[in-house]
Amino acid sequence: MKRRLRRIQRYLQRLIAGATPPRTDWGYKGYVTLAMLFTACSTTPPAPHQNPLDASPPRYSLVFIIHGDGDYLYHDALGNARRADEDVLAKAQTVAEQNPNANVYIFHEIERRHVLYLIPRRDGRAYIYERGRLVAQKSYWRDQGASRFDPEVRLYEEFAGGPDRPPVQLFFYFGHELPEFDGAGYDASYATRRVTIQDLAQGIGDIAGDSTKIDVVALATCFGGTPYTIGALAPYARYIIASPDNLHLSYFDLAPLASLDIASGDGAVAAFAERFARNAFDQLANEVQTVVSVAVYDANDVRAFVASVADAYDRTLATTNGTSPAPVEHCDCADDSTYALPGMSDGVTVLYRGPRFGRAKHKQQHSGWECWRTAE
């Protein structure tokens, strides 16, 4: 009987955690009151903390935002159905547990579901690790803020503490290609909400704060290496890792994070960014037959090129997003004379292997920059 009661308590706790804020509906109040009667004597013990006198400040801060509110289903080599976002979540949690000198903040954005088909449940989950130990796990609402990533920023600020940050800060975003215009339907649960790369840039800027930059921003999406996207992120990052072309399953391997050892100097951070990119490229090149492209952008050194093509790129976006949009397609910026300007390779380290099939199979290199052009 006691075991059965504990199972009921745990189930009702999960329902309460996912339920909406209280309403005036008496049926809803009765439901919550009944749940609280079962859970009033139930407690969740707090995670043990280290003695602050025995611990030096953490050297690293890692933030993961993993988008799962969309189609991330795939089948592995054995035919098993899997979700790419859940795979990344598990690996990020392993990274958090393996780094006793890091604070790790993981935000998993999931599809909104309902309790008993009526009551919406929270559609975000946060996992907070300090020095390799899970100290907090929270569900949260993803539609509570003026900006798309306000909920994650608020939770980060809640747990990160004061303005002092660890010497090395890393940020990772995993998801579908972030639109550069329009952005409606990016979140499956919010068909009318618009999400663009500018929303992510604002969120990263809020996390970075007024006086610092994120050392490495890794954008694990398709077509992340465009002048517009890199230009949006560059004010808040020292180095950006992105794929200028398709990125299979939005996948960057996290093995280089297993045991972090990065000095805070610019040379050490640059070396880590290139090592991370090389590992991701090698893993993908060994596993897929499609195009593989990963690039590292020095945010300071690419500014001149980004500024030189900004007007032309903006005009293309305006045409694409106009009332009578012209059909467009992605292309290597080097294949369009509008963008193939001196200095386009400055500050860019490109790793590229063409697809094993299709019309691009003979393409041997890539500029590291992806642009739009009118479709042929």
C-alpha positions as CSV (number, residue, x, y, z in Angstrom):
1,M,0.0,0.0,0.0
2,K,2.8,2.4,0.9
3,R,4.6,1.7,-2.3
4,R,1.4,2.3,-4.3
5,L,0.9,5.6,-2.5
6,R,4.4,6.7,-3.3
7,R,3.8,6.0,-7.0
8,I,0.7,8.1,-6.9
9,Q,2.6,10.9,-5.1
10,R,5.3,10.9,-7.8
11,Y,2.7,11.0,-10.6
12,L,0.8,13.9,-9.1
13,Q,4.0,15.8,-8.5
14,R,4.8,15.5,-12.2
15,L,1.3,16.7,-13.1
16,I,1.7,19.8,-10.8
17,A,5.1,20.6,-12.2
18,G,3.7,20.7,-15.7
19,A,0.4,22.4,-15.0
20,T,-0.5,26.0,-15.8
21,P,-0.6,28.7,-13.2
22,P,-3.8,28.6,-11.1
23,R,-7.1,29.7,-12.6
24,T,-10.4,30.5,-11.1
25,D,-12.0,27.3,-12.4
26,W,-13.3,25.3,-9.4
27,G,-12.7,22.0,-11.1
28,Y,-9.1,22.9,-11.6
29,K,-8.7,24.0,-8.0
30,G,-10.2,20.8,-6.8
31,Y,-7.7,18.9,-9.0
32,V,-4.7,20.8,-7.6
33,T,-6.1,20.5,-4.0
34,L,-6.4,16.7,-4.4
35,A,-2.9,16.5,-5.8
36,M,-1.5,18.6,-2.9
37,L,-3.2,16.3,-0.3
38,F,-1.2,13.4,-1.7
39,T,2.1,15.3,-2.0
40,A,2.0,17.4,1.2
41,C,4.3,15.1,3.1
42,S,6.6,14.4,0.1
43,T,9.9,16.0,-0.2
44,T,12.8,16.0,-2.7
45,P,16.1,16.2,-0.9
46,P,18.4,19.0,-2.1
47,A,21.6,18.2,-4.0
48,P,24.6,18.1,-1.7
49,H,26.9,21.1,-2.0
50,Q,30.6,21.3,-1.6
51,N,32.0,23.4,1.2
52,P,32.6,26.8,-0.5
53,L,35.8,27.2,1.6
54,D,37.3,24.1,-0.1
55,A,36.4,24.9,-3.6
56,S,38.2,27.3,-6.0
57,P,36.0,29.3,-8.5
58,P,35.0,27.3,-11.6
59,R,37.2,27.9,-14.6
60,Y,34.5,27.2,-17.2
61,S,30.9,28.1,-18.0
62,L,29.0,26.1,-20.6
63,V,25.5,26.9,-21.8
64,F,23.6,24.5,-24.0
65,I,20.3,25.4,-25.7
66,I,18.8,22.4,-27.4
67,H,15.8,22.9,-29.6
68,G,13.4,19.9,-29.6
69,D,10.1,21.6,-30.5
70,G,10.2,20.3,-34.1
71,D,10.9,17.3,-36.3
72,Y,14.1,15.8,-34.9
73,L,13.1,12.1,-35.4
74,Y,15.5,9.8,-37.3
75,H,16.4,6.2,-37.5
76,D,19.8,4.8,-36.7
77,A,21.7,2.1,-38.6
78,L,19.8,-0.6,-36.8
79,G,16.4,1.0,-37.7
80,N,15.7,2.2,-34.2
81,A,13.7,5.4,-34.0
82,R,15.6,8.2,-32.1
83,R,15.4,11.9,-31.5
84,A,18.5,14.0,-32.3
85,D,17.7,16.5,-29.6
86,E,17.4,13.8,-26.9
87,D,20.7,12.4,-28.1
88,V,22.4,15.8,-27.7
89,L,20.8,16.3,-24.2
90,A,22.2,13.0,-23.0
91,K,25.7,13.9,-24.2
92,A,25.5,17.4,-22.8
93,Q,24.6,15.9,-19.4
94,T,27.6,13.6,-19.6
95,V,29.8,16.5,-20.4
96,A,28.5,18.3,-17.3
97,E,29.2,15.3,-15.1
98,Q,32.7,15.0,-16.4
99,N,33.9,18.5,-15.6
100,P,34.3,19.2,-11.9
101,N,35.8,22.6,-12.8
102,A,32.8,23.9,-14.8
103,N,29.3,25.2,-14.3
104,V,27.0,23.9,-17.0
105,Y,23.5,25.2,-17.9
106,I,21.4,23.0,-20.2
107,F,18.1,24.1,-21.6
108,H,16.0,21.6,-23.5
109,E,13.1,23.2,-25.5
110,I,10.4,20.6,-26.0
111,E,7.0,20.3,-27.7
112,R,4.2,21.6,-25.5
113,R,2.0,18.8,-24.3
114,H,-1.2,18.7,-22.1
115,V,-2.3,16.9,-19.0
116,L,-5.5,14.9,-19.7
117,Y,-5.6,16.8,-23.1
118,L,-6.7,20.0,-21.3
119,I,-4.0,21.5,-19.1
120,P,-0.8,22.7,-20.9
121,R,2.4,21.6,-19.4
122,R,5.7,23.5,-19.2
123,D,7.6,23.1,-22.4
124,G,11.2,23.8,-21.3
125,R,13.5,21.9,-19.0
126,A,16.6,23.3,-17.3
127,Y,19.4,21.2,-15.9
128,I,21.9,23.1,-13.7
129,Y,25.3,21.5,-12.9
130,E,27.9,22.9,-10.6
131,R,31.3,21.3,-10.6
132,G,30.0,18.1,-12.1
133,R,26.9,17.7,-9.9
134,L,23.3,18.3,-10.8
135,V,22.1,20.9,-8.3
136,A,18.8,21.9,-9.9
137,Q,16.3,20.6,-12.4
138,K,13.4,22.9,-13.4
139,S,10.5,22.9,-15.8
140,Y,9.7,26.3,-17.3
141,W,7.4,28.1,-19.7
142,R,9.0,29.1,-23.0
143,D,6.5,31.9,-23.9
144,Q,7.1,34.1,-20.8
145,G,9.1,37.0,-22.2
146,A,9.3,39.8,-24.8
147,S,12.2,38.0,-26.6
148,R,12.3,34.4,-27.7
149,F,15.1,33.4,-25.3
150,D,14.2,35.5,-22.3
151,P,13.1,32.4,-20.2
152,E,16.5,30.8,-20.7
153,V,18.4,34.0,-19.9
154,R,16.4,34.5,-16.7
155,L,17.1,31.0,-15.5
156,Y,20.8,31.4,-16.4
157,E,21.0,34.7,-14.4
158,E,19.2,33.1,-11.5
159,F,21.8,30.3,-11.1
160,A,24.9,32.0,-12.5
161,G,24.9,34.5,-9.6
162,G,26.6,37.8,-9.7
163,P,28.4,39.6,-12.6
164,D,31.6,37.6,-12.1
165,R,31.9,34.9,-14.7
166,P,34.4,32.0,-15.1
167,P,37.5,32.9,-17.2
168,V,36.3,30.7,-20.2
169,Q,32.7,30.8,-21.4
170,L,31.3,28.5,-24.1
171,F,27.8,28.5,-25.7
172,F,26.2,25.8,-27.9
173,Y,23.0,25.9,-29.8
174,F,21.6,22.7,-31.4
175,G,18.6,22.9,-33.7
176,H,17.2,23.4,-37.2
177,E,18.5,26.3,-39.3
178,L,17.6,29.6,-37.7
179,P,15.8,31.8,-40.2
180,E,17.3,35.1,-41.2
181,F,13.8,36.5,-42.1
182,D,10.2,35.7,-41.3
183,G,10.8,32.8,-38.9
184,A,7.1,31.8,-38.5
185,G,6.7,28.1,-37.6
186,Y,10.2,27.5,-36.3
187,D,8.6,26.3,-33.0
188,A,6.1,23.6,-33.8
189,S,4.1,24.5,-30.6
190,Y,3.8,28.2,-31.6
191,A,2.8,28.3,-35.2
192,T,2.5,32.1,-35.3
193,R,5.5,33.0,-33.3
194,R,8.5,34.3,-35.4
195,V,12.0,33.2,-34.5
196,T,15.1,34.4,-36.3
197,I,18.8,34.5,-35.7
198,Q,18.5,38.0,-34.2
199,D,16.5,36.5,-31.3
200,L,19.4,34.0,-30.6
201,A,21.9,36.8,-30.9
202,Q,20.0,38.9,-28.4
203,G,19.9,36.0,-26.0
204,I,23.6,35.3,-26.3
205,G,24.3,39.0,-25.7
206,D,22.1,39.0,-22.5
207,I,24.0,35.9,-21.3
208,A,27.4,37.5,-22.1
209,G,26.6,40.7,-20.3
210,D,27.7,44.2,-21.1
211,S,31.4,44.0,-20.7
212,T,32.3,40.5,-21.9
213,K,32.1,38.2,-24.9
214,I,31.5,34.5,-25.1
215,D,34.8,32.8,-25.9
216,V,33.3,30.3,-28.3
217,V,29.8,30.2,-29.8
218,A,29.0,26.9,-31.6
219,L,26.0,27.0,-33.9
220,A,25.0,23.4,-34.7
221,T,22.5,24.1,-37.4
222,C,22.3,24.0,-41.2
223,F,23.5,27.1,-43.1
224,G,24.9,28.9,-40.1
225,G,27.9,30.3,-41.9
226,T,26.3,33.2,-43.7
227,P,27.5,36.9,-43.5
228,Y,24.2,37.8,-41.9
229,T,24.2,35.1,-39.2
230,I,27.9,35.5,-38.4
231,G,27.5,39.3,-38.3
232,A,24.6,39.0,-35.9
233,L,26.6,36.8,-33.5
234,A,30.0,38.4,-33.8
235,P,29.4,41.3,-31.3
236,Y,28.9,38.8,-28.5
237,A,31.6,36.2,-29.4
238,R,35.3,35.8,-29.9
239,Y,35.1,32.7,-32.1
240,I,32.1,31.2,-33.8
241,I,31.9,27.6,-35.1
242,A,29.2,27.0,-37.7
243,S,28.4,25.0,-40.8
244,P,28.0,27.0,-44.0
245,D,26.1,24.2,-45.7
246,N,23.9,21.3,-44.6
247,L,24.7,19.8,-41.2
248,H,23.6,16.2,-40.7
249,L,21.2,16.0,-37.8
250,S,22.4,19.3,-36.5
251,Y,25.3,17.4,-35.1
252,F,28.6,18.6,-33.5
253,D,30.4,15.9,-31.5
254,L,30.9,16.9,-27.9
255,A,33.9,14.6,-27.2
256,P,36.4,17.5,-26.9
257,L,34.4,18.8,-24.0
258,A,34.9,15.6,-21.9
259,S,37.7,17.0,-19.9
260,L,38.2,20.7,-20.5
261,D,41.7,22.2,-20.4
262,I,41.5,25.6,-22.0
263,A,43.6,28.6,-20.9
264,S,41.9,32.0,-21.1
265,G,44.4,33.5,-23.6
266,D,43.2,34.2,-27.1
267,G,45.6,31.7,-28.7
268,A,44.4,28.9,-26.4
269,V,40.7,29.6,-27.1
270,A,41.4,29.7,-30.9
271,A,43.2,26.4,-30.7
272,F,40.3,24.9,-28.8
273,A,37.8,26.2,-31.4
274,E,39.8,24.6,-34.2
275,R,40.2,21.4,-32.3
276,F,36.4,21.2,-31.7
277,A,35.6,22.0,-35.3
278,R,38.2,19.4,-36.6
279,N,36.7,16.7,-34.4
280,A,33.2,17.4,-35.5
281,F,34.3,17.4,-39.2
282,D,36.2,14.1,-38.9
283,Q,33.3,12.4,-37.2
284,L,30.8,13.5,-39.8
285,A,33.1,12.8,-42.7
286,N,33.4,9.2,-41.5
287,E,29.7,8.7,-41.0
288,V,27.8,10.4,-43.8
289,Q,27.9,10.6,-47.6
290,T,26.3,14.0,-47.8
291,V,28.3,17.3,-47.8
292,V,30.3,18.0,-44.6
293,S,31.4,21.6,-43.8
294,V,32.5,23.1,-40.6
295,A,34.2,26.5,-40.2
296,V,35.7,28.6,-37.5
297,Y,35.2,32.4,-37.7
298,D,37.4,34.8,-35.8
299,A,34.7,37.4,-34.9
300,N,37.1,40.3,-35.0
301,D,38.9,39.4,-38.2
302,V,35.8,38.7,-40.3
303,R,34.1,42.1,-39.5
304,A,35.5,43.8,-42.6
305,F,34.2,41.2,-45.0
306,V,30.8,41.1,-43.3
307,A,30.5,44.8,-43.5
308,S,31.5,44.9,-47.1
309,V,28.7,42.6,-48.3
310,A,26.0,43.6,-45.8
311,D,24.1,45.9,-48.1
312,A,24.0,43.4,-51.0
313,Y,23.0,40.6,-48.6
314,D,20.3,42.7,-47.0
315,R,18.9,43.5,-50.5
316,T,18.7,39.8,-51.3
317,L,16.9,39.1,-48.0
318,A,14.4,42.0,-48.8
319,T,13.7,40.5,-52.2
320,T,13.3,37.0,-50.8
321,N,10.9,38.3,-48.1
322,G,9.0,40.7,-50.3
323,T,5.4,40.6,-51.4
324,S,6.4,38.8,-54.6
325,P,9.4,36.9,-53.5
326,A,11.7,35.5,-56.1
327,P,12.8,31.9,-55.8
328,V,16.2,31.7,-54.2
329,E,18.7,29.0,-53.1
330,H,21.8,28.8,-51.0
331,C,25.2,29.0,-52.7
332,D,28.8,29.3,-51.8
333,C,29.4,33.1,-51.6
334,A,32.6,32.6,-53.7
335,D,30.4,31.5,-56.6
336,D,28.7,34.9,-56.8
337,S,30.7,37.9,-57.9
338,T,28.7,40.1,-55.6
339,Y,30.3,38.5,-52.6
340,A,33.6,37.2,-54.0
341,L,35.6,40.1,-52.7
342,P,39.2,40.4,-51.5
343,G,39.5,39.5,-47.8
344,M,36.6,37.0,-47.7
345,S,39.0,34.3,-46.4
346,D,40.4,36.5,-43.6
347,G,39.7,35.1,-40.2
348,V,38.0,31.9,-41.5
349,T,39.2,28.3,-41.1
350,V,37.3,26.0,-43.4
351,L,36.9,22.2,-43.3
352,Y,35.0,20.9,-46.3
353,R,34.3,17.7,-48.1
354,G,31.8,17.6,-50.9
355,P,28.9,15.1,-51.1
356,R,29.6,11.7,-52.6
357,F,26.7,12.1,-55.0
358,G,24.7,14.8,-56.8
359,R,25.7,17.8,-58.8
360,A,28.1,19.1,-56.1
361,K,30.1,15.9,-55.8
362,H,33.0,17.5,-57.7
363,K,33.2,20.6,-55.6
364,Q,36.6,20.4,-53.8
365,Q,36.5,23.5,-51.6
366,H,34.3,26.1,-50.0
367,S,34.9,29.7,-49.0
368,G,33.3,29.2,-45.6
369,W,30.6,31.7,-46.4
370,E,27.1,30.8,-47.6
371,C,24.8,33.2,-49.5
372,W,21.5,33.5,-51.2
373,R,21.1,33.7,-55.0
374,T,18.1,33.6,-57.4
375,A,17.3,30.0,-58.2
376,E,18.1,28.8,-61.7
